[in-house]
Amino acid sequence: MPSVKLYKTNLALEIFKRIDNKYFSKKEKTFGIAVSGGPDSMLLFSLLNKWTKDNKKKLKVFTFNHNLRRESLNEGYFVRTKCQAFGCEHIHINWDNIPQTRIMERARVARYFEITKKCKELGIKTLFLGHHADDIAETVSMRLLKNSSLEGLCPIYEIREIFDIKLFRPMLNIKKSEILKTNNQYNITFINDSSNNNTKYLRSRIRTYLNKNRKFKNNLIMASRLFCRIKYFNLKFIKINFQNYIQYNDKGFLVIKERLFKSFPKYMIIFFLKYSLTRIGNKFYAPNDKQLSNIYNKLLKREFFISSISGCIIEFTSKHLRICREYNDIKNTLITLEKKSSIKWDNRFHIINNTNNLIYINPLGFLLEHKKYKNVYKCEKKNIKSIPFKIRKTLPVIKNLEGCVYIPHLNISEPKFIKEGIEIQALAFYDKKYDNIVS
């Protein structure tokens, strides 16, 4: 167990203060933390264990095995042992569906997706992560090597909301050297990931270089904070000044007036397109700048087009640009919603089940692939024709245990479906409290 003196250090007091200053630290009763067993997450785990006990909160600890390294199983056992010593619940998650391509990128997304999914099941709204200042410098370096845009130079946020869970990183102002010094001084044991020193990985080579050039590393950290502030004010400006040019329809699609593209500079348009496509496409990563630059050039030339990008269909006509969800990206989606509960469905609709029955939610296109539902679908032709087909297919359909359907946006309901108690609301376009920006 760590020394009691640890909790009185400047490092510990700074982290406790950062946690206490957040409104959710008082309101929420249970928190999660992702722990790899490394020095960063083990230090945060030790401090968060103390904070939760002092404040009569509960802490649940998550480990995620990517099944990409032999050592990862032992790291899970190590964290479980520490959880037993601290009296915390340990949840271990295995990643079994390993892809053949883009493994590292997909592994990262899978880690967040699976852990946040479990957080929702356990009623956890905030997940703590152990990222620190050196992580910012390393990520900025990698982005610079890839000719990143402004957004890429603000790579890690203290608070970010993904998959409806807040990710909170209270150690972003703390350097790795401080973490290691504290661990050694107060007997906080940890496991070293051997891949961190493997020079076949770009991040490992960058880490070695930055450790030898500390002044440069510090400058990168300070520069990133500046870029984050610029990005924050950029988004704030867009929220205020773009509102007269855009309309987010209650059917979950966006219409942008052509005048917008000639009224503001290119970098703002690209920034806004990234936000829009990521938001509507419900994606973890934004499309790359080259794709968006090509779209921007077509818009300026008034070249009419329709294309698929980032889980969306983007279409430019004579007067406007329309961005809607791509059906093929959600066609196999089936969501189960328990009684007396709610969900943000596909990041477009808030669906509330106030009934005492279990319900299932599919996109409408799935329904159209089954003959037995076609007559139900055709009974309200007036409502159907008012919505373009490509948008129609992506609207939610609600089914009960008997297989009876309710299509809220088309006002279609089978006689045996009791729709009272089912509510559906379109999420506001700028729905998230945390737009991936530091405040």
C-alpha positions in Angstrom: 0.0 0.0 0.0 1.3 3.5 -0.8 2.6 5.7 2.0 0.1 8.1 3.6 2.6 10.9 2.8 1.8 10.4 -0.9 -1.6 12.0 -0.5 -0.1 15.2 0.9 2.4 15.7 -2.0 1.9 18.7 -4.3 1.2 16.2 -7.2 -1.5 14.5 -5.2 -3.1 17.7 -4.0 -3.1 19.1 -7.6 -5.0 16.1 -8.8 -7.4 16.1 -5.9 -8.1 19.7 -6.6 -8.7 19.1 -10.3 -11.2 16.4 -9.5 -13.0 18.4 -6.8 -13.4 21.4 -9.2 -15.5 19.3 -11.6 -19.2 19.5 -10.9 -19.7 15.7 -11.6 -17.3 14.8 -8.8 -19.9 15.8 -6.3 -23.0 14.5 -8.1 -21.9 11.1 -9.3 -21.5 8.2 -6.9 -19.6 5.6 -8.9 -16.5 6.2 -11.1 -14.5 4.0 -13.4 -10.8 4.0 -14.1 -8.9 2.3 -16.9 -5.7 0.7 -15.5 -3.0 -0.9 -17.7 -0.6 -1.6 -14.8 1.9 0.9 -16.0 3.4 3.7 -13.9 0.9 6.4 -15.0 -2.4 4.5 -14.4 -1.1 2.9 -11.2 -0.3 6.3 -9.7 -3.7 7.6 -10.7 -5.3 4.5 -9.4 -3.6 4.9 -6.0 -4.7 8.5 -5.7 -8.3 7.9 -7.0 -8.7 5.0 -4.6 -7.9 7.4 -1.7 -10.2 10.2 -3.1 -13.2 7.9 -3.6 -12.9 6.4 -0.1 -12.6 9.8 1.5 -15.6 11.1 -0.4 -17.7 7.9 0.1 -17.8 7.1 -3.6 -17.3 3.7 -5.4 -14.5 2.9 -7.8 -14.5 0.2 -10.5 -11.3 -0.7 -12.2 -11.2 -1.8 -15.9 -8.4 -3.6 -17.7 -8.6 -4.3 -21.4 -6.6 -7.2 -23.0 -6.1 -6.5 -26.7 -4.6 -10.0 -27.1 -1.8 -8.4 -29.1 1.0 -9.1 -26.5 1.8 -12.1 -24.4 2.4 -10.0 -21.3 -1.1 -8.4 -21.3 -2.7 -11.3 -19.5 -0.1 -11.0 -16.6 -0.8 -7.3 -16.5 -4.5 -8.0 -15.9 -3.6 -10.4 -13.1 -1.3 -7.7 -11.6 -4.1 -5.1 -11.6 -6.6 -7.6 -10.1 -4.2 -8.2 -7.2 -3.9 -4.5 -6.6 -7.7 -4.2 -6.7 -8.1 -6.8 -4.0 -5.6 -5.0 -1.8 -7.5 -1.7 -2.3 -10.9 -3.3 -2.0 -12.1 -2.2 -5.5 -14.1 -4.2 -8.0 -12.0 -5.3 -11.0 -13.6 -5.8 -14.5 -11.4 -7.5 -17.1 -12.4 -7.3 -20.8 -10.9 -9.3 -23.6 -10.8 -8.2 -27.2 -11.5 -11.3 -29.3 -12.4 -9.9 -32.8 -9.0 -8.8 -33.9 -9.0 -7.3 -37.4 -6.5 -8.0 -40.1 -5.8 -4.3 -41.0 -5.4 -1.0 -39.1 -5.0 -3.1 -36.0 -3.5 -0.4 -33.6 -6.1 2.2 -34.6 -9.0 -0.2 -34.2 -7.6 -1.6 -31.0 -7.7 1.9 -29.5 -11.3 2.4 -30.6 -12.3 -1.1 -29.3 -10.8 -0.3 -25.9 -12.8 2.8 -25.5 -16.0 1.3 -26.9 -15.9 -1.9 -24.8 -15.0 -0.1 -21.6 -17.6 2.6 -22.0 -20.2 0.0 -22.9 -19.5 -1.7 -19.6 -19.6 1.7 -17.8 -23.1 2.3 -19.1 -24.2 -1.1 -17.8 -22.8 -0.3 -14.4 -24.3 3.2 -14.3 -20.8 4.9 -14.5 -20.8 8.3 -16.3 -17.1 9.2 -15.9 -14.0 7.2 -16.7 -10.6 8.3 -15.5 -7.5 7.9 -17.7 -3.9 8.2 -16.8 -2.6 10.3 -19.8 0.0 12.9 -18.9 2.0 15.8 -20.4 4.5 13.6 -22.2 1.7 11.9 -24.0 0.7 15.3 -25.5 4.2 16.0 -26.7 4.5 12.5 -28.3 1.2 12.7 -30.0 1.8 16.2 -31.3 5.1 15.0 -32.7 3.4 12.2 -34.6 0.8 14.5 -36.0 3.5 17.0 -37.2 5.2 14.2 -39.0 1.9 13.5 -40.7 1.4 17.1 -41.7 -1.6 17.4 -39.3 -4.0 20.4 -39.4 -4.7 22.7 -36.4 -7.1 20.2 -34.8 -4.4 17.5 -34.8 -2.1 19.7 -32.7 -4.7 19.7 -29.9 -4.6 15.9 -29.6 -5.6 15.1 -26.0 -8.3 16.7 -23.9 -8.8 16.8 -20.2 -12.4 16.0 -20.6 -13.8 14.3 -23.7 -17.3 12.7 -24.2 -17.3 9.6 -26.4 -20.0 6.9 -26.5 -22.0 9.0 -24.0 -19.3 8.6 -21.3 -17.0 11.4 -20.1 -13.3 10.6 -20.3 -11.4 12.5 -17.6 -7.6 12.9 -17.6 -6.6 14.9 -14.5 -2.8 14.3 -15.0 -2.3 16.2 -18.3 -0.2 18.9 -16.5 2.1 16.3 -14.9 5.3 15.1 -16.7 6.4 11.5 -16.8 9.5 12.2 -14.8 7.4 13.4 -11.9 5.2 10.3 -12.1 8.2 7.9 -12.0 9.8 9.9 -9.2 6.6 9.7 -7.1 6.1 6.0 -7.8 9.7 5.2 -6.7 9.5 7.5 -3.6 6.2 6.1 -2.3 6.6 2.4 -3.3 3.9 2.3 -6.0 4.6 -0.8 -7.9 3.9 -1.1 -11.7 4.6 -3.1 -14.8 6.8 -1.8 -17.6 5.3 -2.4 -21.1 8.2 -3.8 -23.2 6.7 -2.5 -26.4 7.3 1.1 -25.1 11.0 0.5 -25.8 10.5 -1.3 -29.2 12.0 1.1 -31.8 10.0 -0.5 -34.6 7.1 1.6 -33.3 7.2 5.3 -34.3 5.9 6.5 -30.9 8.8 4.7 -29.2 11.4 6.4 -31.4 9.8 9.8 -30.8 9.7 9.1 -27.1 13.5 8.4 -27.1 14.2 11.6 -29.1 12.0 13.8 -26.8 13.6 12.4 -23.6 17.0 13.5 -25.1 15.6 16.9 -26.1 13.6 18.0 -23.0 13.4 21.7 -24.0 11.8 20.8 -27.3 9.4 18.4 -25.5 8.4 21.2 -23.1 7.8 23.6 -26.0 5.6 21.1 -27.7 3.5 20.7 -24.6 3.1 24.5 -24.3 2.3 24.9 -28.0 -0.4 22.2 -27.8 -2.1 24.1 -25.0 -2.2 27.2 -27.2 -3.6 25.2 -30.1 -6.3 23.8 -27.9 -7.3 27.4 -26.9 -7.4 28.4 -30.5 -9.5 25.4 -31.4 -11.9 26.1 -28.5 -12.4 29.7 -29.7 -12.7 28.6 -33.3 -15.6 26.2 -32.4 -17.2 28.9 -30.3 -17.1 31.3 -33.2 -18.6 28.7 -35.5 -21.4 27.9 -33.1 -22.4 31.6 -33.0 -21.8 32.7 -36.6 -22.8 29.6 -38.6 -26.3 29.2 -37.1 -27.9 31.4 -39.8 -26.5 29.1 -42.6 -27.4 25.7 -41.2 -30.5 23.7 -40.3 -30.3 20.5 -38.4 -33.6 18.7 -39.2 -35.5 16.7 -36.6 -35.1 13.6 -38.9 -31.3 13.7 -38.0 -29.8 15.3 -41.1 -28.0 18.6 -41.7 -28.7 21.2 -44.5 -26.0 23.9 -45.1 -26.8 26.9 -47.3 -24.4 27.4 -50.2 -23.6 31.0 -49.1 -21.7 29.7 -46.1 -18.8 28.4 -48.2 -18.1 31.8 -49.6 -18.6 33.7 -46.4 -15.9 32.2 -44.2 -12.3 31.1 -44.7 -11.4 27.6 -45.8 -9.9 26.4 -42.5 -13.2 27.2 -40.8 -15.3 25.4 -43.4 -13.0 22.3 -43.1 -13.2 22.4 -39.3 -17.0 22.6 -39.5 -17.3 19.8 -42.0 -15.1 17.6 -39.8 -17.4 18.3 -36.8 -20.5 17.7 -38.9 -19.4 14.4 -40.4 -18.1 13.1 -37.2 -21.2 14.1 -35.3 -23.8 12.7 -37.8 -21.7 9.7 -38.8 -21.2 8.9 -35.1 -17.5 8.3 -35.7 -14.5 8.3 -33.3 -12.2 9.7 -36.0 -12.8 12.6 -38.3 -12.2 12.2 -42.1 -8.8 13.4 -43.3 -8.1 16.9 -44.6 -7.3 15.8 -48.2 -10.9 14.4 -48.6 -12.4 17.5 -47.1 -10.2 19.8 -49.2 -11.5 18.1 -52.3 -15.1 18.5 -51.2 -14.4 22.2 -50.4 -13.0 22.8 -53.9 -16.0 21.2 -55.5 -18.3 23.5 -53.4 -16.5 26.6 -54.5 -16.7 25.5 -58.1 -20.4 24.7 -57.6 -19.8 21.1 -58.8 -22.9 19.0 -57.9 -22.0 15.7 -56.3 -23.0 12.9 -54.0 -20.6 10.7 -52.1 -20.1 8.5 -49.1 -17.7 9.6 -46.4 -17.2 9.0 -42.7 -20.5 7.1 -42.3 -22.5 9.8 -44.0 -24.0 10.6 -47.4 -22.9 14.1 -48.4 -24.8 15.7 -51.3 -24.4 19.1 -53.0 -27.3 20.5 -55.1 -27.9 23.9 -56.6 -28.6 25.7 -53.3 -27.3 23.7 -50.4 -25.2 20.9 -49.1 -27.0 18.0 -47.3 -25.3 15.6 -44.9 -27.3 12.6 -43.7 -26.5 9.2 -42.1 -25.4 6.4 -44.4 -27.7 3.4 -44.1 -25.1 0.8 -44.9 -23.1 2.0 -41.9 -25.9 1.1 -39.5 -27.9 -1.6 -41.4 -27.0 -4.4 -38.9 -27.6 -2.3 -35.8 -30.0 -3.8 -33.3 -30.4 -2.1 -29.9 -32.3 -3.5 -26.9 -33.8 -0.9 -24.6 -34.9 -2.0 -21.2 -38.1 -0.9 -19.5 -38.1 2.6 -17.9 -34.8 3.6 -19.5 -33.5 5.7 -22.3 -30.7 5.8 -24.9 -29.0 8.1 -27.4 -29.6 6.2 -30.6 -26.9 6.6 -33.2 -26.0 10.0 -31.8 -29.0 11.5 -33.5 -32.1 10.6 -31.4 -32.9 10.3 -27.7 -35.3 7.4 -27.3 -37.1 7.0 -24.0 -39.0 3.9 -23.0 -41.4 4.8 -20.2 -43.2 1.5 -20.5 -42.8 -1.7 -18.5 -41.8 -3.6 -21.6 -38.6 -4.4 -23.4 -38.3 -2.8 -26.8 -35.9 -3.3 -29.8 -34.7 -0.5 -32.2 -33.6 -1.0 -35.8 -33.1 1.4 -38.7 -36.1 1.5 -41.0 -34.1 0.1 -43.9 -33.8 -3.2 -42.0 -37.6 -3.3 -41.8 -37.9 -2.8 -45.6 -35.8 -5.9 -46.2 -38.6 -8.1 -44.7 -41.8 -8.7 -46.7 -44.1 -9.1 -43.7 -43.5 -5.4 -42.8 -44.0 -3.8 -46.3 -47.8 -3.4 -45.9 -47.3 -1.6 -42.6 -44.8 0.7 -44.3 -47.1 1.6 -47.2 -50.1 2.6 -45.1 -49.0 6.3 -44.7 -47.8 7.3 -48.2 -48.1 11.0 -47.5 -45.7 11.0 -44.6 -43.3 8.7 -46.4 -43.0 10.8 -49.5 -42.1 13.9 -47.5 -38.8 12.4 -46.4 -36.1 11.5 -49.0 -35.6 7.7 -49.2 -31.9 7.8 -48.2 -32.9 9.6 -45.0 -36.0 7.5 -44.5 -33.9 4.3 -44.3 -31.9 5.6 -41.4 -34.8 6.5 -39.1 -35.4 4.3 -36.0 -38.1 1.7 -35.9 -39.3 0.4 -32.6 -40.5 -3.2 -32.1 -42.0 -5.0 -29.1 -41.5 -8.6 -28.0 -44.3 -9.7 -30.3 -42.6 -8.2 -33.4 -45.1 -5.4 -33.8 -43.7 -2.1 -35.1 -43.9 1.6 -34.4 -42.2 4.1 -36.8 -42.4 7.5 -34.9 -41.3 9.8 -37.7 -43.8 8.4 -40.2 -46.6 8.1 -37.6 -47.0 4.5 -38.4 -48.0 2.0 -35.7 -49.4 -1.5 -35.9 -52.7 -2.0 -34.0 -51.0 -4.3 -31.4 -48.2 -1.8 -30.6 -49.0 0.5 -27.7 -47.0 3.6 -28.5 -47.9 5.5 -25.4 -44.9 5.7 -23.2 -42.4 5.8 -26.1 -40.8 9.2 -26.7 -38.3 10.2 -29.4 -36.5 13.5 -29.6 -33.8 14.6 -32.1 -30.6 15.5 -30.3 -29.4 19.1 -30.7 -26.7 19.4 -33.3 -24.3 20.7 -30.6 -25.5 18.2 -28.1 -22.4 17.3 -26.1 -21.4 19.4 -23.2 -17.8 18.6 -24.0 -17.1 19.1 -27.7 -13.7 17.5 -27.5 -12.3 20.8 -26.4 -10.6 22.1 -23.3 -12.6 25.0 -21.7 
